[in-house]
Amino acid sequence: MKRKILVGLVAVLVLLVGSYSMLNVDKELMPSFEMDMAYVEVRAGDMAAIEVERTITTPLEQSIQGIEGVEEVTSTTAVGHSSLMVMIEEGKGNEVSNEIDSITHSTTSDIAGIDEVISGQVGSTSESYEFFMDISNGDMNEMTAFAQDILEPRLEELKEVRDVSLAGIQEHEMIVSFKRDEIAKRGLDVMQIQTIIQQSNSEATLGEFSDEKDAPSLRWDTKLESKQEIENLQIPTDSGFISLKDVADISLQPLKSSSTVWKNGTKDFIFVQIGRVPDVTQIDMADAVRQEVEKIEDEGLVKGFELNEMVAQADYVQESIDGVTNNILIGGIIAIVILLLFLRNVRATLIVGISIPTSILLTFISMWLLNYSFNILTLIGLGLGIGMMVDSSIVILESIYRKKEQGLKGMQAVLKGTEEVATAVIASMLTTIVVFLPIGLMGGEMGEFMILLSVVVAATLISSVIVSFTVIPSLSEKFLKLGKKKHVKENGFFIKGYSKLVGWVVKKKRNSIAILILFGVIFVSSLLLVPKIPMTVMPDVFNRYTEVLIDLETGISASEKEEVIQKLDETLSEVDDVETNYIMDNGGIVYAIINMTKGDDITKEQKDVNEDILSSLRDLQDEYPIEGVQGAMDAGSGYPVQVNITGESYEQLQSLAANFVSELEKVEGIVGISNSVEKTSVEQVIELKEAEIEKAGLSPVQIRQFIEQSYMNEIVGEVSNNDKKVPLRLKWDKEMNKQETLLNETIPTNDGDKKLSAFVELKSVEAPNEISHSDGERYVTISADIKDADLGTINREVTKVIDNFETPTGYDVEVAGDIEEQQELMQDMILILGIAIFLVYLVMAVQFNHLAHPIIVMSIIPMTIVGVILGLFITQHELNMMSGVGVIMLIGIVLNNAILLIDRINQLRKEGYEANVAVVEAGKNRIRPIFMTTLTTVGGMLPLALASGTSGNYQAPMATAIISGLLFATFITLLLIPAVYRIFHALGNGLTGKGKRKRNKNAENLSEEIAS
């Protein structure tokens, strides 16, 4: 109070630094975290899945599991492909990933048949690309030229842009198609021709003239520069040299499979992805890109085609920031209105009005120092913090105001008022903050996300308390003045009624016990509503945009995939409110980006459109090779329902999986059931007729080489075409696509040409399309989606099926996917809740220096849960991670009112008040600040509970849990705390004597001490 100038100057400094921080904090959709995970991808042509497992996957798993710091290795093996995901000890991601990369390449270097090996650390959760466009409705060659020569270089010149990726551009290749008949007629070996082509299309340094000046090198350069050069290559035969064009057709052809992206069912467009540099926000990059695109259009360079913007994550970031800004304004306005209603004092309102922006700017400074960004989680944290930001300021201001009403002047009123509530304010802040400490126990990405949210809320609360103990008292000494004195009733009708009710509750012990029993019945009854509340792990981000993963059957042909994609487009175009769809081929999975109508064109809610999309696509599974459909933006590990069956025998796993699927089909609400071993491929295994091969003077190696040559289709280098490099591919003019054609091929022997069928025969076998391992052990995954049911209900039903399902020794059934995640999440939440409650008790026990009073305060927690259950049940918001965090936050918030009440009771008891009188008087003293803080918190969070758009579905469950729990608990606090206090006081009296006969002065003093 003697340093008002210092407080003022520090406030100005906060204004300046806070404004700077606000402008320089990064802005992104989701926060970036380094993940302690590594991946390995190995491609091996058309090698059978069972062979890939034996020769590639298993050796890799054994090598990687031996690395220190590796916690878990899971793998998926398919035809020609092995994919491993490695979980690493926390904090060792970079170090262990480098070792995995080294061991992976050393292990695979000696394995035959491997085409490509990719490994590395799973980077950050931030998107690689954050701005998406398309070039469409024009000639592909013109659009490709525009994309490569104008759009890409001009965007990459922008300082905000890291790189530009183009997908779907028109690409070509030079094809040499050998004529089988001509090759056979002239007795040529196609492998010799391949060698000639490769040697003719080469460049190399052959040596150097070391004794000459500058030691010039000797270079060989016969790179093929045109189609004509390839056609005129000379090939030696028995009758002399011939040109390559005599035995092959050479042509430049567009790559049919080069595009992996479709827009509204057509490949005739170019998909543009744009990434930003690290020190630039998504909003800055989006603005720069849009300005450059506008310049390109103004220069008339977009002719005969369209350049469209698809998705810009910056828009969702901006929407979230705008939403939180609105919440701040609305929360501030509500706080002002409540202050005016309760205090009827404009100056008091202005003081709190000044504290709000000061606290917010202090929070921005904290975020800047911690290198946090404005993202969907920190913005929610800010929104929640704003609801509680004015609580401590209101409590201190109301206490000072009341002291002035009682006749104290200036400095004395400020000191007495602040001193009276200082303990309660600090205890309230600490109890609210300590509930977040156990959240770090969750671990993983989810734990990091929640820690981020918690730190922002804690920073907001600490900032508000600092302001409430500095700015509020400084301004209140002289600026806070009472209105003109006039006769005011001591207590209004509401206060009188409340006082009578509390007086009745504490008058007799049986009255207090009756209140406890009543509230206990309410608590138990509310638990019956829990199964009727929807449950999930994490909510969707609703923004008139969704992404869907369509899992295709393994091994389908390119033409079958094209047919599926055309049907997907046709189906999506018939869904109401779907505007455009983009489909990307990612191997066995098709990835769909779906934009929906906006503004006045909206006819359906986002949730309904999502359900229509998923249900309509799942309806295609019976007729098309689609294994499953799921929302790509759903949190968790893919399908909501996943069950793993582990064991060794592939045949036994197949049988168990089929039986389990039969049981799962009986569960209502489960749809789209599939399992990873139900789909098998027919393979033709070559069986050699060794006697015939030996008789013909051949060897098995020659037979294999002949068959490999019959399927030749490979790239052997690059050639120039119009100053651009294109691949050079060698293939046959006729494909070997039938068994009969292959077996009728003739192979030269000592006795003349003979058909291949004389030396081999083909045998059909069933082979798995996919084999999964967890730490080296085989498992089968049964996956399913849910419809018209919540995850909590399905969780309980699936658990029953597993409990009743019998398996042989050595085989186990366990949940995975979202169900496993939800079960682990609930266990984590219960542990966190327990630790949070203990920490709250610890803080209050130290603050009150009493073991019993914290228990009295915490008696309100069960009734808080009742409010949460009622709120979620009535609104039908989901019980998920965000609402769970809301419940944990609520523990700290609701105790604030009880702390205010108990703290005042203790003060009155020290002043000599009888216990019952102190309880009633404390209620009258504290009812105004309790209602003021509750209503400002509820008012500040109301916009979050009603929010829609990008972050609405994240905010609403959390805010609803807090609002409903806080409102219910506030009203209950005013009766429950007096009742519990009365019972504890009675127990204290009972401990000091044995009946009414022994009421001496010492007993009364001891009773007084226990109660206080």
GIDAHU-V290579 format. One line per field, one symbol per residue. ss: DSSP state (a for helix, b for strand, c for the rest). phi: phi as a letter, one per 40 degrees, with the letter a starting at -180 (. if undefined). psi: psi as a letter, one per 40 degrees, with the letter a starting at -180 (. if undefined). Layout:
ss = ???
phi = ???
psi = ???
//
This chain:
ss = cccaaaaaaaaaaaaaaaaaaaaaccbccccccbccbbbbbbbcccccaaaaaaaaaaaaaaaaaccccbbbbbbbbbccbbbbbbbbccccaaaaaaaaaaaaaaaacccccccbbbbbbccbccccccbbbbbbcccaaaaaaaaaaaaaaaaaccccbbbbbbbccccbbbbbbbcaaaaaaccccaaaaaaaaaaaccbbbbbbccccaaacbbbbbcccccaaaaaccbbbbccbbbbaaacbbbbbbbccccccbbbccbccbbbbbbbbcccccaaaaaaaaaaaaaaaaacccccccbbbbbbbaaaaaaaaaaaaaaaaaaaaaaaaaaaaaaaccaaaaaaaaaaaaaaaaaaaaaaaaccccbcaaaaaaaaaaaaaacaaaaaaaaaaaaaaaccccaaaaaaaaaaaaaaaaaaaaaaaaaccaaaaaacaaaaaaaaaaaaaaaaaaaaaaaaaaaaaaaaaccccccccccccccccaaaaaaaaaaaaaaacaaaaaaaaaaaaaaaaaaaccaaaccbcccccccccbbbbbbbbcccccaaaaaaaaaaaaaaaaccccbbbbbbbbbccbbbbbbbbccaaaccccaaaaaaaaaaaaaaaaacccbbbbbbcccccccccbbbbbbcccaaaaaaaaaaaaaaacccccbbbbbbccccbbbbbbbbbcaaaaaaccccaaaaaaaaaaaccbbbbbbbbbccbbbbbbbbbccccccaaaaaccbbbbccbbbbaaacbbbbbbbbbcbbbbbccbbbbbbbbbbccccaaaaaaaaaaaaaacccccccbbbbbaaaaaaaaaaaaaaaaaaaaaaaaaaaaaaaaccaaaaaaaaccaaaaaaaaaaaaaaacccbcaaaaaaaaaaaaaaaaaaaaaaaaaaaaaaccccaaaaaaaaaaaaaaaaaaaaaaaaaaaaaaaccccccaaaaaaaaaaaaaaaaaaaaaaaaaaaaaaaaaaaaaaaaccccaaaccaaaaaaaaaaac
phi = .cbcccdccccccccccccccdcbccbacbcbbcbcabbbbbbbfbdcdccccccbccdcdccccccchccabbabbbcgabbbbbcbddgbdccccccccccccccccbccgccabbaicccbccccbbbbbabafacccccccccccbccccccccccbcabbbbgccbbacbbbccdccccccgcbcccccccccccbaaacciacccccgfccbbbabccbaccccccdcbcbcbhcbcdccbacbacbccccccbbbbfgbccabcbbbbbcccbcdcccccccccccccccccgccbgabbbccabcdccccccccccdcccccccccccccccccbfacccccccdcccccccccccccccccgcbcbcccccdccccccbccdccccccccccccccchcbfdcccccccccbddcccccccccccccdcccccggcccccccdccccccccccdccdcccbccccccdbccbccdcacbcdbcccccccccccdccccbcccccccccdcccccccccccdccccbacbccccafaabbbbccccgccccccccccccccccccccdgccbbbbbcbgcbbbbbbcbcbgcccbbcdcccdccccccccccccbbcbcabaccccchbhcdbbbbbbiccccccdccccccddcccccchcbfcabcbccbbcbcccbcccccccccgbbdccccccccccbdaacbibbcafgbcbcbbbaccbccbbccccccccbcbcbhcbccccbbbbbcbcbccabbbbfgbcabbcbabbafacccccdcccccccccccbccgbbbacagccccccccccccccccccccccccddcccccfacccdccccccddccddccdccccccfcccbdccccdccccdccccdcccdccdcdcccccchccdccccccccccbcccccccccccccccddccccbgdbdcccdccccccccccccccccdcbcddccccccccccccccabhccbcccccccccccccc
psi = defddddddddddddddddddddehihidiihhhhgiiihhhhfbfhidddddddddddddddddehhehdihiihhahehhhihhhiiheedddddddddddddddedehiehdihhiahhbieiidiehhiihifahddddddddddcdddddeehdehdihhhheihiiihhhhhhddddddefihdddddddddddgiiihdaigdeihegiihhhhfhheidddddehhhhideaiiidedeihhihiihdedhehhhfeiegihhhhhiiidfiidddddddddddddddddefegheiihihchhdddddddddddddddddddddddddddddddfhddddddddddddddddddddddddefiihaddddddddddddededddddddddddddddeeiibddddddddddedddddddddddddeededeediaddddddddddddddddddddddddecdddddddddhiiahhihhidhadddddddddddddedidddddddddddddddddddeedeehiiidiiihhffhihhhhhiiheiidddddddddddddddeehhehdiihhhhfbehhhhhhiiiibeeheiidddddddddddddeeddeighdihihdehiafbidhhhhhiadhdddddddddddddddeehhehifhiieedhiihihhhhigddddddefiidddddddddddfhgiheaiiihfeihiihhhiidhigeidddddeiihhadeahiideeeiihhhihiidhhiihfehiihhhiiiihfiidddddddddddddehhiihehihiiaaddddddddddddddddddddddddddddddefhdddddddeeeddddddddddddddefiihaddddddddddddddedddddddddddddddeeiidddddddddddeddddddddddddddeddddeiaadededdddddddddddddddddddeddddddddddddddddeeigiedfgiddddddddddd.
//
